Amino acid sequence: MATVAGEMAVVLGVLGLRQGDSRILDAIVLVGPAMEVEKFDDDERSTYFIFRPAGTDLLFENDVLVSAMVRTQPDSEDETYCLYPRPNDLVEGLSPTAARAEVAALLGKPERTGPNFDRYPVNGRYLHVEFDAAGHAARLTALLDPV
């Protein structure tokens, strides 16, 4: 399992905490203060903390922080999102738009792959990297569990 440093390590470190736990502020301070909240009552009670100016979403399921998605390239599905404000600080040693091979060189063999993503076990959690059509990182998602 790889260990990453940088701001994504902060985010990975607060996954699994309950909404309201003050330690989550360590991640929110990186992307706030402009925030929207969306709630959905489906199979799991889902609450999204949406930070459009920072290109970031935090997802709580049943009040537990389970994922954080960060955009490093424009989001063609929702152009209201900006990019993460400090993309070079996300993962030490990794360009925010790294090629797929560069990601693998830093993080090792992915635990799971798909046509446009690789998922890596890192820091006791998971890092899901989505790639654009040219094979460059476009979104990084910190995951509590492999989903």
C-alpha positions in Angstrom: 0.0 0.0 0.0 1.3 3.4 -1.0 1.5 6.4 1.4 0.8 9.8 0.0 1.6 13.2 1.4 0.1 16.5 0.6 -3.4 18.0 1.0 -5.0 14.7 -0.2 -3.4 13.0 2.8 -5.4 15.4 5.0 -8.6 14.5 3.3 -7.9 10.7 3.4 -7.2 11.1 7.1 -10.6 12.5 8.0 -12.6 9.9 6.1 -14.7 7.7 8.4 -15.4 10.6 10.8 -18.9 11.6 11.7 -20.5 14.8 10.5 -19.8 17.4 13.2 -16.5 16.0 14.2 -14.2 19.0 14.5 -11.3 17.1 12.8 -13.2 17.3 9.5 -12.5 21.1 9.6 -8.9 20.2 8.7 -10.2 19.2 5.2 -12.9 21.9 5.0 -10.4 24.7 5.6 -8.6 23.5 2.4 -11.7 24.1 0.2 -14.0 26.5 2.1 -15.5 28.8 3.0 -18.1 28.9 0.2 -20.2 25.8 0.6 -23.6 24.5 -0.4 -25.3 21.5 1.3 -27.5 19.0 -0.6 -29.3 16.2 1.2 -30.9 13.1 -0.2 -32.8 10.4 1.6 -32.3 7.3 -0.4 -31.1 3.9 0.7 -28.5 5.8 2.8 -29.0 9.3 4.1 -26.6 11.2 1.8 -25.4 14.7 2.5 -23.1 16.6 0.1 -20.9 19.5 1.1 -20.3 21.2 -2.2 -17.4 23.6 -2.6 -17.9 24.7 -6.3 -15.2 27.5 -6.2 -12.7 24.8 -5.0 -13.9 22.0 -7.3 -14.6 19.7 -4.4 -17.5 17.6 -3.0 -17.5 15.9 0.4 -20.0 13.0 0.7 -21.5 11.9 4.0 -23.5 8.7 4.1 -25.5 8.2 7.3 -23.5 11.1 8.8 -20.1 9.5 8.1 -17.6 11.1 5.7 -17.1 8.4 3.0 -15.6 10.3 0.0 -14.2 13.5 -1.2 -13.9 14.3 -5.0 -11.5 17.0 -6.2 -11.4 18.3 -9.8 -8.1 19.0 -11.4 -9.5 19.7 -14.8 -12.7 21.4 -16.0 -15.8 19.3 -15.3 -17.6 18.9 -18.6 -20.6 17.4 -16.8 -21.0 20.5 -14.6 -19.2 23.7 -15.7 -20.2 25.5 -12.5 -17.3 23.8 -10.7 -13.9 25.5 -10.6 -10.7 23.6 -10.2 -9.0 22.8 -6.9 -7.2 26.0 -5.8 -3.8 24.4 -5.1 -3.6 21.5 -7.5 0.2 21.0 -7.1 -0.3 20.5 -3.4 -2.8 17.6 -3.6 -0.3 14.7 -3.8 3.4 15.3 -3.3 5.4 14.1 -6.3 2.3 14.0 -8.6 1.2 16.5 -11.2 -2.5 17.3 -10.9 -2.9 16.3 -14.5 -0.5 13.4 -14.5 -0.6 10.8 -17.2 -1.9 7.4 -16.1 1.6 5.9 -16.2 3.0 8.7 -14.0 0.2 7.9 -11.4 1.1 4.2 -11.5 4.8 5.0 -11.2 4.1 6.9 -7.9 1.4 4.7 -6.4 2.2 1.3 -7.7 -0.1 -1.3 -9.2 -3.8 -0.2 -9.0 -6.1 -2.4 -6.9 -8.8 -1.9 -9.6 -8.8 -0.5 -13.1 -11.4 0.6 -15.6 -11.4 2.2 -19.0 -11.0 5.7 -17.5 -10.0 5.1 -13.9 -7.6 3.4 -11.5 -8.1 2.9 -7.8 -5.2 2.6 -5.4 -5.0 1.6 -1.7 -3.3 4.5 0.0 -2.9 5.7 3.6 -5.3 3.0 4.8 -8.0 4.2 2.4 -8.5 4.4 -1.4 -7.6 6.9 -4.0 -9.7 6.7 -7.2 -8.1 8.6 -10.1 -10.3 9.4 -13.1 -8.6 10.1 -16.4 -9.7 12.3 -19.3 -9.8 11.0 -22.9 -6.1 11.8 -23.3 -5.2 9.7 -20.3 -4.5 12.5 -17.8 -5.8 12.8 -14.3 -9.0 14.9 -14.2 -10.5 14.0 -10.8 -9.1 12.5 -7.6 -11.5 10.9 -5.1 -10.6 9.9 -1.6 -12.7 6.9 -0.6 -13.3 5.3 2.8 -14.2 1.9 1.2 -13.7 0.5 -2.3 -16.9 1.3 -4.2 
